[in-house]
Amino acid sequence: METIQRDYAPKGVHFYYIYKALAHPERNGYVSPFTLQERLMHVQEAKRRLGSKIHWLCDTMSNDLKHALGNGANSEFVIDPDGVVVSRRAWSDPKELRKDLEELVGPVEKPTQVSDLGMDLKLQPPSDKIHTGIVPRVQVPGRMVPLKIQPVIEEKGAPFYVKLRAEVKRPFLSTGKGKLYLGFHLDRLYEVHWNNLTKPLEFELESPEGVQVMPIKGVGPKVEEAADKDPREFLLDISSENFNGPIDLTVRYFACDDANTFCIPLKQQYAIHLERDIDGGTARRGSGRVGRSGDFQARLWERDQDGDGKLSLEEVPEPLKRRFRFMDANGDGFIDEEELQAMPRRRGAGPGFGGQFIERMLRNDSNGDGKISREEAPEPMLRRFDGMDSNGDGFIDEKELRARGSRFRRRSGPRQ
């Protein structure tokens, strides 16, 4: 999230990044911090990775500012010196932001370009010497939502080198039956790995009355490689007659640093609360690449600011507002998970609509603005970008994709 402050002094406009809860834990190997100190470590890592000179502000561990500003995943605000929000946007839009600033403080002779920020956009995640990708990921049953977890942090205890993520299928929160995902992820900032020559990770659960989890114990896999950095994941059956008390989890593992200066056994504990964590973000499992239909849906669910499992007209991005009635199949004024998953089928159902082609191309829209920029376009699309960008605005929108699909069908002729 980016916050911009209006200033009447000669220095003009001040820009700030605000660090808050991670929107996509696991992306590039980073996991959600448990302490303010760890969150500040993330800020320093972001400064190092981005190289930008824009100042950073860090939200509290209870995410007070995130909640006060509406829980948006990528929102932006213009705030005047008196603390009044004079402009706000649920999803950051650089072009519209520039218009806002020109209206408030006037145009500038030399508008700032991305290249002026000193950001190395080609920077790749550093390669780890320890193996990854050798332990198969657990296949979760569709979209899952994070549960609130509370680590039991001891005042002088060791850091949580391995961090828990707990998720359930959304219907569990209303029906009380479903699957419980437990993922134990190495914290990248501590530069640690699994030592597979020692005992593997193991955990044990203790459930309150009325809650059943099977199995209640788990042991990590036996791995032939001496060391790796893959998560240890488990998928359990869970049923609950009430949501009053938390599940207590105890985990034991060896934490070994990459520099081989220590390898210590640890026993740490958590309380897993059977309620959705609105600050838990959306994990993008697998390669972490954007551009899949699931990732597009995940970006939309980030806008579910009240956490009710539905998207209102106010919560969807501007390009989808004009299609809201079509997406809202039952006409209740909201888009739920079933309606969103049915969209590719509905979009491709109409005669001459070219829905499948458009859906496939829009999967490359990584920022959810309904358009594809040169940076978002895949290599085959780049070669035809200028021809598809009929209005020359530097983007390919749905109208232009529809026209491209129509031209392709005319050249191909009817199917035999």
C-alpha positions as a printed Julia matrix, in Angstrom:
416×3 Matrix{Float64}:
   0.0     0.0     0.0
   1.27    3.45   -0.86
   0.29    6.61    1.04
   0.93   10.05   -0.42
   0.88   13.21    1.7
   0.05   16.62    0.29
   2.39   19.38    1.48
   2.11   23.13    0.84
   5.8    23.7     1.57
   8.25   24.2    -1.32
   9.23   20.54   -1.15
   5.85   19.66   -2.59
   4.46   16.12   -2.33
   5.93   13.46   -0.05
   5.59    9.79   -0.96
   5.59    6.92    1.52
   5.39    3.16    1.35
   3.49    1.59    4.23
   4.44   -1.93    5.23
   1.46   -3.94    6.43
   0.34   -7.56    6.43
   1.7    -9.58    3.5
  -0.86   -9.92    0.73
   0.78  -13.11   -0.58
   2.73  -15.04    2.05
   5.2   -17.52    0.48
   5.8   -15.3    -2.55
   9.56  -15.34   -3.23
   9.92  -17.39   -0.06
   8.84  -14.67    2.4
   6.4   -15.61    5.16
   4.35  -13.51    7.57
   6.36  -12.16   10.53
   5.31  -12.85   14.12
   6.95   -9.88   15.86
   7.46   -6.19   15.18
  11.19   -6.8    15.01
  10.63   -9.33   12.2
   8.31   -6.92   10.43
  11.04   -4.26   10.54
  13.41   -6.87    9.1
  10.98   -7.2     6.2
  11.09   -3.44    5.68
  14.88   -3.51    5.49
  14.71   -6.4     3.03
  12.22   -4.47    0.88
  14.55   -1.47    0.85
  17.43   -3.67   -0.22
  15.45   -5.48   -2.9
  13.72   -2.44   -4.43
  16.49    0.09   -4.03
  13.91    2.9    -3.94
  14.6     6.09   -1.98
  10.95    6.49   -1.0
  10.53    6.42    2.79
   8.87    3.48    4.52
   6.39    3.48    7.39
   5.66    0.29    9.31
   2.18   -0.63   10.51
   1.65   -2.16   13.97
   1.46   -5.93   14.44
  -2.28   -5.55   15.04
  -2.52   -3.81   11.63
  -4.27   -0.74   13.04
  -3.55    1.45   10.01
  -4.53   -1.25    7.53
  -7.88   -1.64    9.26
  -8.42    2.1     9.57
  -7.78    2.56    5.83
 -10.25   -0.12    4.79
  -8.15   -3.31    4.6
  -7.33   -2.81    0.93
  -4.5    -4.9    -0.49
  -3.16   -2.26   -2.87
  -4.93    0.97   -1.98
  -3.59    4.5    -2.24
  -4.43    7.7    -0.39
  -3.66   11.38   -0.76
  -3.62   13.06    2.65
  -3.32   16.8     3.24
  -1.2    18.39    6.02
  -4.23   18.46    8.32
  -4.63   14.69    8.05
  -7.69   14.88    5.79
  -7.98   12.23    3.09
  -8.59   14.27   -0.05
  -8.38   11.36   -2.48
  -8.49    7.61   -2.09
  -8.48    4.63   -4.39
  -9.2     1.01   -3.47
  -6.66   -0.19   -6.04
  -3.62    1.9    -6.88
  -3.69    3.49  -10.33
  -0.59    5.58  -11.19
  -2.27    7.42  -14.06
  -5.27    8.45  -11.98
  -3.0     9.36   -9.08
  -1.05   11.74  -11.31
  -4.33   13.4   -12.3
  -5.25   13.78   -8.62
  -1.93   15.39   -7.79
  -2.07   17.74  -10.77
  -5.5    18.88   -9.63
  -4.33   19.41   -6.05
  -0.87   20.96   -6.48
  -0.66   21.65  -10.2
   1.22   19.96  -13.08
   5.02   19.68  -13.15
   7.4    20.34  -16.01
   9.25   17.04  -15.68
   6.9    14.27  -14.46
   8.61   11.56  -12.43
   9.22    8.35  -14.34
   9.75    4.88  -12.9
  13.4     5.13  -13.93
  13.78    8.18  -11.65
  12.95    6.14   -8.55
  16.17    4.13   -8.65
  14.32    0.81   -8.57
  15.92   -2.24  -10.15
  12.8    -3.85  -11.61
  14.84   -6.71  -13.09
  16.13   -7.78   -9.7
  15.58  -11.51   -9.26
  15.26  -13.36   -5.96
  18.71  -14.44   -4.8
  19.46  -18.07   -5.55
  19.74  -20.31   -2.5
  22.5   -22.86   -2.22
  20.15  -25.26   -0.44
  17.85  -27.43   -2.56
  14.21  -26.49   -3.15
  11.47  -28.17   -5.13
  12.33  -31.71   -4.04
   9.45  -32.27   -1.58
   6.07  -32.42   -3.4
   3.56  -29.76   -2.36
   0.27  -30.83   -0.81
  -2.63  -30.47   -3.24
  -5.26  -28.42   -1.41
  -8.94  -28.79   -2.38
  -9.45  -25.47   -4.12
  -9.4   -22.02   -2.56
  -8.75  -21.95    1.17
  -8.82  -19.12    3.7
  -6.33  -18.5     6.51
  -7.19  -19.06   10.16
  -5.98  -16.87   12.99
  -2.94  -18.34   14.68
  -1.28  -17.17   17.86
   2.34  -18.22   18.41
   3.33  -18.69   22.04
   6.33  -16.35   22.14
   8.67  -16.68   25.1
  10.45  -13.53   26.26
  13.94  -14.98   25.91
  13.08  -17.86   23.61
  14.48  -18.61   20.18
  12.82  -17.04   17.12
  10.22  -19.01   15.21
  12.64  -20.03   12.45
   9.78  -22.14   11.07
   6.38  -20.48   10.88
   2.95  -22.11   10.78
   0.19  -21.29    8.33
  -3.26  -22.81    8.96
  -6.09  -22.74    6.4
  -9.52  -24.27    5.84
 -12.02  -24.37    3.01
 -14.4   -21.44    3.48
 -17.56  -23.63    3.92
 -16.03  -25.1     7.11
 -16.58  -21.78    8.86
 -20.33  -22.21    8.42
 -20.82  -26.0     8.2
 -18.16  -27.12   10.7
 -16.78  -29.84    8.41
 -13.89  -29.79    5.97
 -10.15  -29.98    5.5
  -7.48  -28.3     7.64
  -4.19  -27.33    5.98
  -1.11  -27.0     8.15
   2.01  -25.64    6.49
   5.35  -25.17    8.26
   7.48  -22.71    6.3
  11.1   -21.74    6.86
  11.48  -18.01    7.45
  13.72  -16.79    4.65
  15.04  -13.84    6.64
  16.72  -16.17    9.14
  18.57  -18.09    6.37
  17.84  -21.54    7.78
  17.19  -24.96    6.26
  16.0   -28.46    7.11
  18.78  -30.82    8.14
  17.49  -34.15    6.82
  20.21  -36.08    8.64
  18.38  -35.39   11.91
  14.83  -36.18   13.06
  12.17  -34.63   10.8
   9.63  -32.08   11.96
   6.77  -33.48   14.02
   3.65  -31.9    15.46
   0.81  -32.81   17.8
  -2.65  -31.26   18.2
  -4.87  -30.93   21.24
  -8.44  -29.95   20.37
 -11.11  -28.45   22.65
 -14.32  -30.33   23.37
 -16.55  -30.49   20.3
 -13.68  -30.24   17.78
 -12.23  -33.3    16.08
  -9.1   -33.34   13.93
  -7.71  -36.46   12.29
  -4.91  -37.34   12.53
  -3.8   -35.46   15.64
  -0.1   -36.12   14.98
   2.13  -35.7    11.96
   5.74  -36.31   10.96
   7.61  -34.67    8.1
   8.74  -36.7     5.08
  11.98  -38.62    4.82
  14.12  -36.74    2.29
  17.18  -38.22    0.59
  18.92  -34.86    0.15
  20.95  -33.86    3.18
  19.25  -30.45    3.32
  16.38  -28.58    1.66
  14.12  -25.54    2.11
  10.74  -26.88    1.04
   7.72  -26.43    3.34
   6.41  -29.33    5.41
   2.69  -29.57    4.72
  -0.22  -31.62    6.01
  -3.91  -31.91    5.07
  -6.18  -33.08    7.89
  -9.88  -33.78    8.36
 -11.64  -31.43   10.76
 -15.15  -31.21   12.18
 -16.46  -28.84   14.81
 -19.67  -28.5    16.78
 -18.54  -25.18   18.2
 -15.92  -22.53   17.57
 -15.38  -21.47   21.17
 -11.87  -22.66   21.92
  -8.63  -22.81   19.95
  -6.69  -25.89   18.87
  -3.34  -26.12   20.62
  -0.43  -27.19   18.42
   3.04  -28.25   19.53
   5.79  -28.57   16.91
   9.31  -29.94   17.25
  12.05  -29.43   14.67
  15.75  -28.72   14.19
  16.69  -25.21   13.08
  19.96  -25.16   11.12
  21.43  -22.01    9.64
  22.86  -21.88    6.12
  26.27  -20.81    7.41
  26.46  -24.06    9.43
  27.12  -22.24   12.7
  24.25  -23.86   14.6
  21.71  -26.68   14.38
  19.46  -26.69   17.43
  16.34  -28.66   18.46
  13.29  -26.52   19.17
   9.86  -27.05   20.68
   7.34  -24.29   19.95
   3.6   -23.88   20.39
   0.62  -22.21   18.73
  -3.07  -21.64   19.34
  -5.15  -22.07   16.16
  -8.4   -20.12   16.32
 -11.26  -21.4    14.17
 -12.02  -18.04   12.59
 -10.84  -16.35    9.43
  -7.8   -14.11    9.6
  -8.64  -11.08    7.43
  -4.95  -10.1     7.55
  -3.71  -13.55    6.53
  -3.38  -12.83    2.82
  -3.63  -15.36    0.0
  -0.92  -17.95   -0.5
  -0.01  -18.56   -4.15
   1.25  -22.09   -4.04
   3.52  -23.62   -6.64
   5.87  -21.53   -8.76
   4.46  -18.23   -7.54
   3.97  -17.0   -11.11
   0.97  -14.84  -11.8
  -1.16  -15.22  -14.87
  -3.4   -18.16  -13.99
  -7.14  -17.97  -13.58
  -6.72  -18.91   -9.92
  -4.33  -16.01   -9.37
  -6.79  -13.59  -11.01
  -9.5   -14.8    -8.64
  -7.11  -14.52   -5.7
  -6.47  -10.87   -6.57
 -10.22  -10.25   -6.61
 -10.67  -11.91   -3.22
  -8.08   -9.53   -1.79
 -10.76   -6.86   -2.25
 -13.18   -8.67    0.07
 -12.49   -6.05    2.7
 -15.17   -7.09    5.21
 -14.25  -10.78    4.97
 -17.81  -11.96    4.31
 -16.79  -14.24    1.43
 -18.63  -12.12   -1.14
 -17.71   -9.19   -3.37
 -19.98   -6.16   -3.48
 -20.13   -3.61   -6.31
 -17.96   -1.26   -4.23
 -15.28   -3.94   -3.73
 -14.7    -5.0    -7.35
 -12.19   -3.11   -9.54
 -13.51   -0.46  -11.88
 -13.19   -2.53  -15.1
 -15.47   -5.22  -13.61
 -18.19   -2.85  -12.4
 -19.81   -2.7   -15.84
 -20.03   -6.52  -15.87
 -21.18   -6.86  -12.28
 -24.79   -7.76  -13.13
 -23.63  -10.46  -15.5
 -21.28  -11.93  -12.87
 -23.96  -11.75  -10.15
 -25.87  -14.76  -11.49
 -28.46  -14.95   -8.69
 -29.02  -11.19   -8.56
 -28.44  -10.81   -4.81
 -26.1    -7.86   -5.23
 -22.93   -9.84   -4.48
 -20.49  -12.12   -6.3
 -19.73  -15.26   -4.34
 -17.07  -17.94   -4.91
 -19.35  -20.17   -6.98
 -20.32  -17.31   -9.3
 -16.7   -16.25   -9.72
 -15.56  -19.77  -10.58
 -18.37  -20.05  -13.14
 -17.27  -16.91  -14.96
 -14.95  -18.56  -17.55
 -17.75  -20.94  -18.55
 -20.34  -18.16  -18.73
 -18.04  -15.82  -20.64
 -17.31  -18.48  -23.24
 -20.93  -19.56  -23.61
 -22.27  -16.71  -25.7
 -22.15  -16.9   -29.53
 -19.21  -15.03  -31.0
 -18.1   -13.81  -27.58
 -14.59  -15.28  -27.73
 -14.74  -15.73  -23.97
 -12.12  -18.44  -23.69
  -9.58  -16.43  -25.69
 -10.25  -13.27  -23.66
 -10.14  -15.15  -20.36
  -6.83  -16.77  -21.3
  -5.27  -13.44  -22.28
  -6.55  -11.55  -19.24
  -4.81  -14.07  -16.99
  -1.7   -12.03  -17.71
  -3.29   -8.96  -16.04
  -1.17   -9.18  -12.89
  -2.4    -5.95  -11.23
  -6.1    -6.54  -11.87
  -6.78   -3.27  -13.74
  -8.55   -5.03  -16.62
  -5.77   -4.22  -19.1
  -2.51   -5.81  -20.21
   0.61   -3.67  -20.34
   3.84   -4.48  -22.2
   5.38   -5.56  -18.9
   2.52   -8.02  -18.3
   2.29   -9.39  -21.84
   3.85  -12.84  -22.5
   6.54  -13.09  -25.17
   4.26  -14.31  -28.02
   1.88  -11.44  -27.32
   4.67   -8.84  -27.33
   5.41   -9.55  -30.99
   1.83   -8.54  -31.88
   1.35   -5.93  -29.16
   1.27   -2.84  -31.37
  -1.22   -4.45  -33.73
  -3.54   -5.43  -30.89
  -3.26   -2.03  -29.17
  -5.61   -0.36  -31.66
  -5.95    2.94  -29.76
  -2.22    3.23  -29.08
  -2.56    3.88  -25.35
   0.09    1.31  -24.41
  -2.43   -1.22  -23.07
  -4.57   -4.0   -24.48
  -8.06   -4.01  -22.99
 -10.98   -6.4   -23.32
 -12.47   -4.55  -26.29
  -9.21   -4.9   -28.21
  -8.92   -8.56  -27.21
 -12.47   -9.15  -28.42
 -11.62   -7.54  -31.76
  -8.49   -9.68  -32.04
 -10.51  -12.82  -31.35
 -13.08  -11.86  -33.99
 -10.37  -11.3   -36.61
  -8.83  -14.65  -35.77
 -12.15  -16.49  -36.13
 -12.81  -14.82  -39.5
  -9.42  -15.94  -40.8
  -9.85  -19.45  -39.42
 -13.33  -19.9   -40.83
 -16.04  -22.13  -39.42
 -15.08  -25.38  -37.75
 -15.86  -28.54  -39.67
